[in-house]
Amino acid sequence: MNGPGLVHVVDDDEAVRDSLEALLTAVGFDVRAYPSAQSFLNRLDGLERGCVVTDVQMPGMTGLELLGRLAGRSGEFPVIVLTGLADVPMAVEALKNGAADFIEKPFDSTVLLAAVHAVSTRLSQQEARTSELAGTAQRIASLSARERDVLSGIVAGSSNKVIARDLGISPRTVESYRANIMMKTQAASLSELVRMVLLTQESV
């Protein structure tokens, strides 16, 4: 993905879609525009993750209904709701239901861009963390069964002597396994190794 991120614009008003696309493209965002919530959902499975900017009041499926349909995928498609003054209570309800933000119409371009940048930055950070966790999990999975036994002892805070006794091997052999574990996981220190394991367990 080039630039600061991808934005999916959903609005039945062609003029608004064009205006948003021009504004966001001008500052480097990649933009995909859709004339209805359903047209966006029809392509959802093949879409790249990105911030969703949607109007509330649209014929057919409303922006709030779209938000509900995306509830299980907010990590991939965080939603910013655009709302008219009369729709503010609906927008507040949208926030309670998981919307990342809401912007009142007519929107100030600076306010809108700041909101989209903030949401896109959080999405990018999530992607980086997900990628890091996947890499860590893969390295831990590459350990042999005995190395994982030793790793469990390390995470439990056991000394080499205790691990050796529990596994029926010598402390020197435990040290050898520890060295292999550090190399395979690419952990720079014992504390980093434990942190890596705990983070992968939390993500399960």
GUDREN-420085 format. One record per residue: chain; y, x, z of N, C-alpha, C in turn. Coordinates in steps of 0.05 Angstrom, whole numbers, padded with zeros to 5 digits, m for minus. Layout:
BEGIN
> A;Y;X;Z;Y;X;Z;Y;X;Z $
...
//
This chain:
BEGIN
> A;m00024;00017;00000;00000;00000;00000;00025;00018;00000 $
> A;00042;00014;m00019;00067;00029;m00021;00089;00015;m00005 $
> A;00110;00031;00003;00132;00019;00016;00126;00011;00044 $
> A;00143;m00005;00057;00140;m00013;00085;00118;m00034;00090 $
> A;00107;m00045;00068;00086;m00065;00073;00086;m00087;00052 $
> A;00067;m00106;00056;00064;m00128;00037;00072;m00154;00051 $
> A;00087;m00171;00037;00096;m00196;00048;00087;m00219;00029 $
> A;00075;m00239;00041;00067;m00263;00026;00087;m00285;00032 $
> A;00102;m00293;00011;00123;m00314;00014;00111;m00341;00005 $
> A;00112;m00360;00023;00102;m00387;00017;00124;m00407;00020 $
> A;00133;m00419;m00002;00155;m00438;m00001;00154;m00455;m00027 $
> A;00158;m00481;m00024;00157;m00498;m00047;00182;m00498;m00064 $
> A;00204;m00487;m00052;00230;m00485;m00066;00231;m00459;m00082 $
> A;00231;m00461;m00109;00230;m00438;m00126;00254;m00420;m00121 $
> A;00278;m00431;m00117;00302;m00415;m00112;00299;m00398;m00087 $
> A;00288;m00410;m00066;00283;m00396;m00041;00263;m00373;m00045 $
> A;00241;m00380;m00059;00221;m00359;m00064;00233;m00336;m00079 $
> A;00249;m00341;m00100;00261;m00320;m00115;00280;m00304;m00099 $
> A;00296;m00317;m00081;00315;m00304;m00064;00301;m00285;m00045 $
> A;00280;m00295;m00032;00265;m00279;m00013;00251;m00255;m00027 $
> A;00240;m00260;m00050;00227;m00239;m00065;00247;m00217;m00072 $
> A;00271;m00225;m00081;00291;m00205;m00089;00300;m00189;m00065 $
> A;00305;m00203;m00042;00314;m00190;m00018;00294;m00170;m00007 $
> A;00269;m00178;m00006;00248;m00161;00006;00240;m00138;m00013 $
> A;00240;m00144;m00039;00233;m00123;m00058;00255;m00101;m00058 $
> A;00280;m00109;m00054;00302;m00091;m00054;00300;m00069;m00033 $
> A;00287;m00076;m00011;00284;m00056;00011;00256;m00043;00012 $
> A;00241;m00048;m00009;00215;m00033;m00012;00190;m00048;m00007 $
> A;00192;m00074;00002;00167;m00089;00007;00154;m00097;m00019 $
> A;00127;m00098;m00019;00112;m00111;m00040;00112;m00140;m00033 $
> A;00117;m00157;m00053;00119;m00186;m00047;00100;m00202;m00066 $
> A;00086;m00221;m00054;00071;m00241;m00069;00081;m00268;m00061 $
> A;00087;m00285;m00081;00099;m00311;m00075;00081;m00334;m00083 $
> A;00081;m00355;m00068;00064;m00378;m00072;00080;m00404;m00069 $
> A;00076;m00424;m00087;00091;m00448;m00086;00082;m00469;m00065 $
> A;00059;m00463;m00052;00049;m00482;m00032;00030;m00467;m00013 $
> A;00026;m00479;00010;00007;m00468;00029;m00021;m00467;00018 $
> A;m00028;m00488;00004;m00055;m00490;m00007;m00060;m00468;m00028 $
> A;m00039;m00463;m00045;m00043;m00442;m00065;m00047;m00414;m00052 $
> A;m00034;m00410;m00029;m00039;m00385;m00014;m00067;m00385;m00003 $
> A;m00075;m00406;00009;m00102;m00407;00021;m00124;m00405;00000 $
> A;m00119;m00415;m00024;m00139;m00414;m00045;m00145;m00385;m00053 $
> A;m00126;m00367;m00048;m00130;m00339;m00056;m00135;m00321;m00032 $
> A;m00135;m00333;m00008;m00135;m00317;00017;m00157;m00296;00018 $
> A;m00182;m00303;00011;m00204;m00285;00014;m00200;m00259;m00002 $
> A;m00185;m00261;m00024;m00181;m00237;m00040;m00155;m00223;m00036 $
> A;m00140;m00232;m00015;m00113;m00220;m00011;m00114;m00197;00008 $
> A;m00095;m00178;00003;m00091;m00156;00022;m00075;m00166;00045 $
> A;m00082;m00156;00069;m00068;m00165;00093;m00038;m00159;00091 $
> A;m00022;m00176;00103;00007;m00173;00103;00021;m00195;00118 $
> A;00047;m00191;00123;00063;m00211;00136;00066;m00235;00118 $
> A;00064;m00259;00131;00068;m00284;00116;00094;m00297;00125 $
> A;00111;m00303;00105;00136;m00317;00111;00134;m00344;00098 $
> A;00134;m00365;00115;00129;m00392;00104;00150;m00412;00114 $
> A;00156;m00431;00096;00173;m00453;00104;00157;m00473;00121 $
> A;00171;m00488;00138;00157;m00508;00154;00152;m00533;00138 $
> A;00173;m00545;00127;00171;m00570;00113;00165;m00566;00084 $
> A;00140;m00571;00077;00131;m00569;00049;00113;m00593;00043 $
> A;00113;m00603;00019;00095;m00625;00012;00066;m00616;00013 $
> A;00049;m00634;00019;00021;m00627;00022;00017;m00614;00049 $
> A;00009;m00590;00050;00004;m00576;00075;00030;m00563;00085 $
> A;00037;m00569;00110;00062;m00557;00122;00057;m00529;00131 $
> A;00079;m00515;00138;00077;m00488;00148;00062;m00487;00174 $
> A;00065;m00508;00191;00051;m00508;00216;00021;m00512;00212 $
> A;00014;m00528;00192;m00015;m00531;00186;m00026;m00505;00175 $
> A;m00010;m00491;00159;m00019;m00465;00148;m00023;m00446;00172 $
> A;m00005;m00446;00191;m00008;m00429;00214;m00034;m00434;00228 $
> A;m00040;m00460;00231;m00065;m00467;00244;m00090;m00457;00229 $
> A;m00088;m00458;00202;m00111;m00448;00186;m00114;m00418;00188 $
> A;m00092;m00404;00194;m00093;m00375;00196;m00097;m00365;00225 $
> A;m00102;m00384;00243;m00103;m00377;00271;m00124;m00355;00277 $
> A;m00146;m00356;00263;m00166;m00335;00268;m00162;m00309;00254 $
> A;m00140;m00308;00238;m00135;m00284;00222;m00107;m00273;00226 $
> A;m00095;m00279;00250;m00068;m00271;00256;m00065;m00241;00256 $
> A;m00087;m00226;00261;m00085;m00197;00260;m00082;m00187;00232 $
> A;m00090;m00203;00212;m00087;m00195;00184;m00063;m00207;00171 $
> A;m00056;m00232;00179;m00034;m00247;00167;m00016;m00259;00188 $
> A;00000;m00242;00202;00019;m00253;00221;00040;m00270;00207 $
> A;00048;m00292;00219;00065;m00312;00205;00093;m00313;00217 $
> A;00113;m00311;00199;00141;m00317;00206;00148;m00344;00194 $
> A;00158;m00362;00210;00164;m00389;00201;00194;m00392;00195 $
> A;00200;m00402;00172;00228;m00409;00165;00232;m00439;00170 $
> A;00254;m00445;00184;00258;m00473;00192;00287;m00481;00190 $
> A;00291;m00507;00183;00318;m00518;00183;00326;m00524;00212 $
> A;00351;m00529;00217;00361;m00534;00244;00346;m00557;00257 $
> A;00339;m00578;00242;00326;m00601;00254;00296;m00595;00261 $
> A;00286;m00572;00251;00258;m00566;00255;00254;m00546;00278 $
> A;00275;m00539;00293;00273;m00518;00313;00251;m00525;00334 $
> A;00250;m00550;00344;00228;m00556;00363;00200;m00551;00351 $
> A;00197;m00556;00325;00172;m00550;00312;00167;m00520;00311 $
> A;00188;m00505;00307;00186;m00476;00305;00178;m00464;00332 $
> A;00189;m00476;00354;00182;m00467;00380;00152;m00473;00385 $
> A;00143;m00496;00376;00115;m00502;00378;00098;m00483;00362 $
> A;00109;m00474;00339;00094;m00454;00323;00091;m00428;00338 $
> A;00111;m00420;00353;00109;m00395;00369;00087;m00398;00389 $
> A;00085;m00421;00402;00064;m00426;00422;00037;m00425;00409 $
> A;00036;m00432;00383;00010;m00432;00368;00004;m00406;00354 $
> A;00020;m00385;00360;00013;m00359;00349;00031;m00348;00327 $
> A;00053;m00362;00320;00071;m00351;00300;00084;m00325;00311 $
> A;00089;m00306;00294;00101;m00281;00302;00131;m00284;00308 $
> A;00144;m00302;00293;00173;m00306;00297;00181;m00331;00281 $
> A;00205;m00340;00285;00216;m00361;00268;00245;m00355;00263 $
> A;00254;m00361;00239;00281;m00356;00229;00293;m00383;00220 $
> A;00317;m00389;00229;00331;m00413;00221;00343;m00411;00193 $
> A;00342;m00432;00178;00355;m00434;00152;00383;m00447;00156 $
> A;00403;m00439;00141;00401;m00417;00121;00400;m00390;00136 $
> A;00381;m00373;00128;00376;m00349;00143;00396;m00327;00136 $
> A;00401;m00310;00156;00417;m00286;00152;00398;m00264;00142 $
> A;00404;m00251;00121;00386;m00231;00109;00379;m00209;00128 $
> A;00399;m00200;00144;00394;m00179;00163;00374;m00187;00185 $
> A;00377;m00212;00194;00358;m00222;00214;00330;m00225;00203 $
> A;00328;m00235;00179;00302;m00238;00166;00289;m00211;00162 $
> A;00304;m00192;00151;00292;m00166;00145;00283;m00152;00171 $
> A;00299;m00155;00192;00291;m00143;00218;00265;m00155;00228 $
> A;00262;m00182;00225;00238;m00195;00234;00213;m00186;00218 $
> A;00217;m00185;00192;00195;m00177;00174;00187;m00148;00179 $
> A;00207;m00130;00183;00202;m00102;00189;00186;m00100;00215 $
> A;00194;m00115;00236;00181;m00114;00262;00152;m00122;00260 $
> A;00147;m00145;00246;00120;m00155;00243;00103;m00136;00226 $
> A;00114;m00125;00205;00099;m00107;00187;00093;m00081;00202 $
> A;00111;m00072;00219;00106;m00047;00235;00083;m00052;00254 $
> A;00082;m00075;00267;00060;m00081;00286;00034;m00083;00270 $
> A;00035;m00094;00247;00011;m00097;00230;00000;m00070;00222 $
> A;00019;m00052;00214;00011;m00025;00207;m00001;m00009;00230 $
> A;00011;m00013;00254;00000;00000;00277;m00028;m00010;00284 $
> A;m00032;m00036;00280;m00059;m00047;00285;m00079;m00036;00265 $
> A;m00071;m00033;00240;m00088;m00022;00220;m00096;00007;00227 $
> A;m00076;00022;00236;m00081;00050;00243;m00101;00052;00267 $
> A;m00097;00034;00286;m00114;00034;00310;m00142;00025;00302 $
> A;m00144;00005;00285;m00171;m00004;00276;m00185;00018;00261 $
> A;m00171;00033;00244;m00183;00054;00229;m00192;00077;00248 $
> A;m00175;00083;00268;m00182;00104;00287;m00207;00096;00302 $
> A;m00208;00071;00311;m00232;00061;00327;m00257;00062;00310 $
> A;m00254;00055;00284;m00278;00055;00266;m00288;00083;00263 $
> A;m00270;00102;00260;m00278;00130;00257;m00291;00140;00282 $
> A;m00280;00133;00305;m00291;00142;00331;m00319;00130;00335 $
> A;m00322;00104;00329;m00348;00091;00332;m00369;00103;00313 $
> A;m00360;00111;00290;m00379;00123;00271;m00388;00151;00281 $
> A;m00370;00166;00293;m00377;00192;00303;m00396;00190;00327 $
> A;m00391;00170;00344;m00408;00166;00367;m00436;00157;00358 $
> A;m00436;00140;00337;m00462;00131;00327;m00479;00153;00315 $
> A;m00465;00175;00307;m00480;00198;00295;m00495;00214;00316 $
> A;m00490;00209;00341;m00503;00224;00363;m00533;00217;00364 $
> A;m00549;00236;00371;m00578;00230;00375;m00582;00214;00400 $
> A;m00606;00203;00403;m00612;00186;00426;m00607;00202;00452 $
> A;m00616;00226;00453;m00613;00243;00477;m00584;00249;00482 $
> A;m00569;00255;00461;m00541;00260;00464;m00526;00236;00475 $
> A;m00535;00212;00467;m00522;00187;00477;m00529;00184;00507 $
> A;m00553;00192;00514;m00561;00190;00543;m00543;00208;00559 $
> A;m00538;00232;00549;m00521;00251;00563;m00492;00240;00564 $
> A;m00483;00229;00542;m00456;00218;00540;m00453;00195;00561 $
> A;m00473;00179;00564;m00472;00157;00584;m00468;00169;00612 $
> A;m00481;00191;00618;m00478;00204;00643;m00450;00215;00647 $
> A;m00439;00227;00625;m00412;00238;00626;m00392;00216;00632 $
> A;m00394;00194;00617;m00375;00171;00621;m00378;00160;00649 $
> A;m00402;00161;00661;m00406;00150;00688;m00394;00169;00709 $
> A;m00386;00193;00700;m00374;00213;00718;m00394;00230;00732 $
> A;m00419;00231;00722;m00440;00247;00734;m00437;00277;00727 $
> A;m00444;00294;00745;m00444;00323;00740;m00467;00331;00722 $
> A;m00466;00355;00712;m00488;00365;00695;m00514;00364;00710 $
> A;m00513;00372;00736;m00538;00373;00752;m00549;00345;00755 $
> A;m00532;00325;00760;m00542;00298;00763;m00553;00287;00737 $
> A;m00539;00292;00715;m00549;00283;00689;m00576;00296;00683 $
> A;m00578;00322;00689;m00603;00337;00684;m00626;00325;00700 $
> A;m00620;00319;00725;m00641;00307;00743;m00650;00280;00732 $
> A;m00630;00263;00725;m00636;00236;00716;m00652;00236;00690 $
> A;m00647;00256;00673;m00661;00257;00647;m00685;00275;00646 $
> A;m00689;00289;00668;m00712;00307;00670;m00710;00331;00652 $
> A;m00685;00342;00649;m00681;00366;00634;m00664;00385;00650 $
> A;m00661;00409;00640;m00646;00430;00656;m00616;00426;00652 $
> A;m00600;00435;00672;m00571;00434;00669;m00561;00450;00645 $
> A;m00574;00472;00638;m00566;00487;00615;m00570;00471;00589 $
> A;m00591;00455;00588;m00596;00437;00565;m00574;00416;00564 $
> A;m00566;00406;00587;m00545;00386;00587;m00519;00398;00576 $
> A;m00514;00423;00584;m00490;00437;00574;m00491;00439;00543 $
> A;m00514;00445;00533;m00518;00447;00504;m00512;00420;00490 $
> A;m00523;00399;00502;m00518;00372;00491;m00489;00365;00493 $
> A;m00476;00372;00515;m00447;00367;00518;m00431;00380;00496 $
> A;m00438;00405;00490;m00424;00420;00469;m00428;00406;00442 $
> A;m00452;00397;00436;m00457;00383;00411;m00442;00356;00410 $
> A;m00441;00343;00433;m00426;00317;00433;m00396;00322;00428 $
> A;m00385;00342;00440;m00356;00348;00436;m00351;00355;00407 $
> A;m00369;00369;00394;m00366;00377;00366;m00368;00353;00348 $
> A;m00389;00336;00352;m00394;00314;00335;m00372;00292;00337 $
> A;m00362;00288;00361;m00341;00267;00365;m00313;00278;00360 $
> A;m00311;00304;00357;m00285;00317;00352;m00265;00312;00375 $
> A;m00276;00309;00399;m00260;00306;00423;m00249;00333;00432 $
> A;m00223;00335;00438;m00211;00360;00445;m00216;00367;00475 $
> A;m00222;00347;00491;m00226;00351;00519;m00245;00330;00530 $
> A;m00254;00334;00554;m00273;00315;00567;m00258;00288;00571 $
> A;m00233;00289;00579;m00218;00264;00584;m00215;00249;00558 $
> A;m00210;00263;00536;m00207;00249;00510;m00234;00237;00502 $
> A;m00256;00251;00507;m00282;00240;00501;m00287;00214;00515 $
> A;m00281;00213;00541;m00285;00189;00557;m00267;00167;00547 $
> A;m00242;00174;00541;m00223;00154;00530;m00234;00141;00504 $
> A;m00244;00158;00486;m00255;00149;00461;m00277;00129;00465 $
> A;m00296;00136;00483;m00318;00118;00489;m00309;00092;00500 $
> A;m00291;00093;00519;m00281;00068;00532;m00266;00050;00512 $
> A;m00251;00062;00494;m00237;00047;00474;m00256;00033;00455 $
> A;m00277;00046;00447;m00296;00034;00429;m00311;00011;00443 $
> A;m00316;00014;00469;m00330;m00007;00484;m00311;m00031;00486 $
> A;m00285;m00027;00490;m00266;m00049;00493;m00263;m00065;00467 $
> A;m00267;m00051;00444;m00263;m00064;00419;m00287;m00081;00410 $
> A;m00309;m00078;00424;m00334;m00093;00417;m00331;m00122;00425 $
//
